[in-house]
Amino acid sequence: MAPQDEEAARRPETLTTQDDLSWARFQVNMGRIKGLAALTGVNAIEPLKPAQPLQSVGPRADLIRTIVVFLHAAFEDVLRTTARERLAAAKSHVLNHIPLVGTSESGRAEKFLLGELDEHRGKTVDQLIHESVANYLDRRTFGSPNDVEVILSQMGLDTRPFKDLYPDLEQMMTRRHRIVHEADLTNPADSVSAPWTLLDDMDLTVWMLTVISFYFQLRVSLEPTDELQQWYRARLTKGFTLARDTRAEILALGRAPTEVAVTVLQKVAAGLHDVTTLLAPPTVDEFLDIWRKSKSPDDCTTDDEARAKYTAFLERSGKSRSKPA
């Protein structure tokens, strides 16, 4: 399952004010993840086909591990891209923790001598702040929820709406670290990597939903009056919760008799279908309701014109929906 495929539809032209860099980069990165996931789909070449039901080994498993690493990179890129402008405009109590570019090897803010400004002659204060922030963020990694908490606080955002996502973000970060630094071998005595299991697949599905949910929560935190972002955030919250519950059902399979396991797997399949439905874009009627709430007083677009534009958008993206989920 690739939830990012369901989420990658562009915002309708009638509601988009600008295709900002954060949104564009997030779309590109999630699209790249979609491309990697597609290699393991029903048309996978022989080395990437599953060797047996409900688990992956060899190149197929390693390709899925690559997706975990790329997903974490996409998450970090969202934070860095958003933070570049926010931190550059921050107050002195935030900037005091950011080193002047070229003055710190540790990445921590340190005192510097006046002579260290010599190489920056001719730059404005704003240019120097932007360069220092960019250099600081280029060196930052986000490998724990605490790292995320710090950068969100530096951006001046309320971190409480993000906290429910922290446990699954931490799980993704831990698995990514094990893949990158330990080749996903669980202990020093291992000589073969463990198969990638159905539970691992569900973990990855939850992590994808977590990253997408984090992105839309970030957008809502930055633009609290954006009705479309709020709609997506609410839907993703439902999908995220449902995916978590479905994962818990799979986790319980290890202790279940065979006949019970079959029933649980059927429920899992239904749950995943419901998650996919929740990731679809708004129906025409849902969109018109959002559009009416957010349109400006001087917008002369009629309901019929907005309906026609959005219907054309859905047809182009192949995501037409007639009924709300």
KOLGUNU-403997 format. One line per 3 residues: number of its first residue (from 1); their letters; for each residue y, z, x of C-alpha. Coordinates in steps of 0.5 Angstrom, whole numbers, plus 500, padded with zeros to 3 digits. Each point is the difference from the previous one (the first is absolute). Layout:
! residues N
NUM	a	Y,Z,X ~ ...
! end
This chain:
! residues 325
1	map	500,500,500 ~ 507,498,503 ~ 505,504,496
4	qde	506,497,504 ~ 498,493,497 ~ 502,503,493
7	eaa	506,503,503 ~ 503,494,504 ~ 503,497,494
10	rrp	508,498,502 ~ 505,504,495 ~ 503,495,495
13	etl	506,497,501 ~ 503,503,494 ~ 500,507,503
16	ttq	500,498,508 ~ 507,502,503 ~ 498,498,507
19	ddl	493,499,504 ~ 501,506,505 ~ 497,500,506
22	swa	495,506,499 ~ 498,496,493 ~ 499,494,504
25	rfq	496,503,506 ~ 496,504,495 ~ 498,494,497
28	vnm	498,496,506 ~ 496,506,503 ~ 496,501,493
31	gri	499,493,500 ~ 497,500,507 ~ 495,506,498
34	kgl	498,496,494 ~ 498,494,504 ~ 496,504,505
37	aal	497,503,493 ~ 498,493,498 ~ 496,499,506
40	tgv	495,505,497 ~ 500,497,493 ~ 495,496,496
43	nai	501,494,505 ~ 499,504,506 ~ 497,496,506
46	epl	493,503,502 ~ 502,505,505 ~ 505,503,495
49	kpa	495,500,494 ~ 497,507,499 ~ 493,502,503
52	qpl	498,504,494 ~ 503,503,493 ~ 506,505,501
55	qsv	501,500,507 ~ 503,495,506 ~ 498,500,507
58	gpr	501,496,506 ~ 506,495,500 ~ 501,501,493
61	adl	501,508,501 ~ 505,499,506 ~ 504,495,496
64	irt	501,505,494 ~ 502,505,506 ~ 505,495,502
67	ivv	503,501,493 ~ 501,507,500 ~ 504,499,507
70	flh	504,495,497 ~ 501,504,494 ~ 503,506,504
73	aaf	504,495,504 ~ 503,497,493 ~ 501,507,498
76	edv	504,502,506 ~ 504,494,500 ~ 503,502,493
79	lrt	502,506,503 ~ 503,497,506 ~ 504,494,496
82	tar	503,505,495 ~ 502,505,505 ~ 504,496,504
85	erl	505,499,496 ~ 500,507,497 ~ 500,503,506
88	aaa	506,496,503 ~ 504,503,494 ~ 498,507,501
91	ksh	504,506,501 ~ 501,503,507 ~ 494,506,499
94	vln	495,494,499 ~ 503,496,506 ~ 500,506,504
97	hip	492,499,501 ~ 500,493,502 ~ 501,498,507
100	lvg	506,496,503 ~ 496,493,501 ~ 498,500,508
103	tse	501,507,501 ~ 493,503,498 ~ 493,499,502
106	sgr	497,505,496 ~ 503,498,493 ~ 504,506,499
109	aek	507,501,500 ~ 503,502,507 ~ 507,501,503
112	fll	503,495,504 ~ 505,499,505 ~ 506,495,498
115	gel	498,495,505 ~ 494,498,496 ~ 505,497,495
118	deh	502,495,506 ~ 494,495,498 ~ 503,500,493
121	rgk	507,498,501 ~ 503,496,495 ~ 495,502,494
124	tvd	503,503,494 ~ 498,507,498 ~ 496,497,494
127	qli	496,495,505 ~ 498,506,504 ~ 498,504,494
130	hes	496,494,498 ~ 497,499,506 ~ 498,507,502
133	van	497,501,493 ~ 496,493,501 ~ 497,503,506
136	yld	498,507,498 ~ 496,497,494 ~ 497,495,504
139	rrt	497,505,504 ~ 498,505,494 ~ 493,500,497
142	fgs	498,503,493 ~ 493,503,501 ~ 501,506,496
145	pnd	503,502,493 ~ 505,504,504 ~ 502,494,504
148	vev	502,497,493 ~ 503,506,498 ~ 505,500,505
151	ils	502,493,500 ~ 501,500,492 ~ 504,506,501
154	qmg	504,497,506 ~ 501,494,495 ~ 503,505,495
157	ldt	495,500,495 ~ 496,505,495 ~ 493,500,503
160	rpf	497,504,494 ~ 498,493,496 ~ 496,498,507
163	kdl	496,506,501 ~ 495,498,495 ~ 498,494,504
166	ypd	500,504,507 ~ 492,502,500 ~ 498,493,499
169	leq	505,498,505 ~ 498,505,505 ~ 492,497,499
172	mmt	502,493,501 ~ 504,502,506 ~ 494,504,503
175	rrh	495,495,499 ~ 505,495,503 ~ 501,504,506
178	riv	492,501,501 ~ 499,492,499 ~ 506,499,505
181	hea	498,505,505 ~ 493,502,499 ~ 497,493,498
184	dlt	499,503,493 ~ 494,504,504 ~ 499,507,497
187	npa	498,504,506 ~ 499,499,507 ~ 493,499,500
190	dsv	500,494,495 ~ 498,493,503 ~ 500,496,493
193	sap	506,501,495 ~ 498,502,493 ~ 500,495,494
196	wtl	506,499,496 ~ 498,503,493 ~ 502,499,493
199	ldd	503,507,501 ~ 504,497,506 ~ 502,494,495
202	mdl	503,505,495 ~ 504,504,505 ~ 503,493,503
205	tvw	501,498,492 ~ 504,507,499 ~ 504,499,507
208	mlt	502,494,498 ~ 503,502,493 ~ 503,506,504
211	vis	504,496,505 ~ 502,495,494 ~ 502,507,496
214	fyf	504,502,506 ~ 504,494,500 ~ 502,500,493
217	qlr	501,508,500 ~ 505,498,506 ~ 503,495,496
220	vsl	501,504,494 ~ 503,506,505 ~ 505,495,503
223	ept	502,496,493 ~ 498,505,495 ~ 503,496,494
226	del	496,494,502 ~ 496,500,493 ~ 495,495,503
229	qqw	498,504,506 ~ 499,506,496 ~ 495,496,495
232	yra	496,498,506 ~ 500,507,503 ~ 498,503,493
235	rlt	494,495,500 ~ 498,501,507 ~ 500,507,499
238	kgf	495,499,494 ~ 496,495,505 ~ 500,505,506
241	tla	497,506,495 ~ 495,495,497 ~ 498,498,507
244	rdt	499,507,503 ~ 496,502,494 ~ 496,494,501
247	rae	499,502,507 ~ 498,507,498 ~ 494,497,495
250	ila	497,496,506 ~ 501,506,505 ~ 495,504,495
253	lgr	495,494,500 ~ 497,503,506 ~ 497,506,496
256	apt	498,496,494 ~ 493,498,497 ~ 500,492,500
259	eva	500,499,493 ~ 507,504,500 ~ 502,496,506
262	vtv	500,494,496 ~ 504,503,494 ~ 505,502,505
265	lqk	500,493,504 ~ 502,497,493 ~ 505,505,499
268	vaa	503,498,507 ~ 500,493,498 ~ 504,501,494
271	glh	505,505,503 ~ 501,495,506 ~ 502,495,494
274	dvt	505,504,497 ~ 503,501,507 ~ 501,493,501
277	tll	503,499,493 ~ 505,506,501 ~ 502,496,506
280	app	502,493,496 ~ 507,499,499 ~ 504,501,494
283	tvd	498,496,494 ~ 506,496,497 ~ 502,505,495
286	efl	499,506,505 ~ 505,496,505 ~ 505,498,494
289	diw	500,508,499 ~ 502,501,507 ~ 505,495,500
292	rks	504,502,494 ~ 500,507,503 ~ 503,497,507
295	ksp	504,494,498 ~ 507,501,502 ~ 506,499,494
298	ddc	502,493,503 ~ 493,497,500 ~ 500,495,495
301	ttd	493,498,501 ~ 496,500,493 ~ 494,503,498
304	dea	497,493,499 ~ 502,498,507 ~ 498,506,503
307	rak	493,500,497 ~ 499,492,502 ~ 502,502,507
310	yta	495,506,501 ~ 495,496,496 ~ 501,494,506
313	fle	499,505,505 ~ 494,503,497 ~ 497,493,500
316	rsg	502,498,507 ~ 497,507,503 ~ 494,499,496
319	ksr	500,507,497 ~ 502,499,492 ~ 499,506,496
322	skp	500,500,492 ~ 499,507,499 ~ 502,507,503
325	a	494,504,503
! end
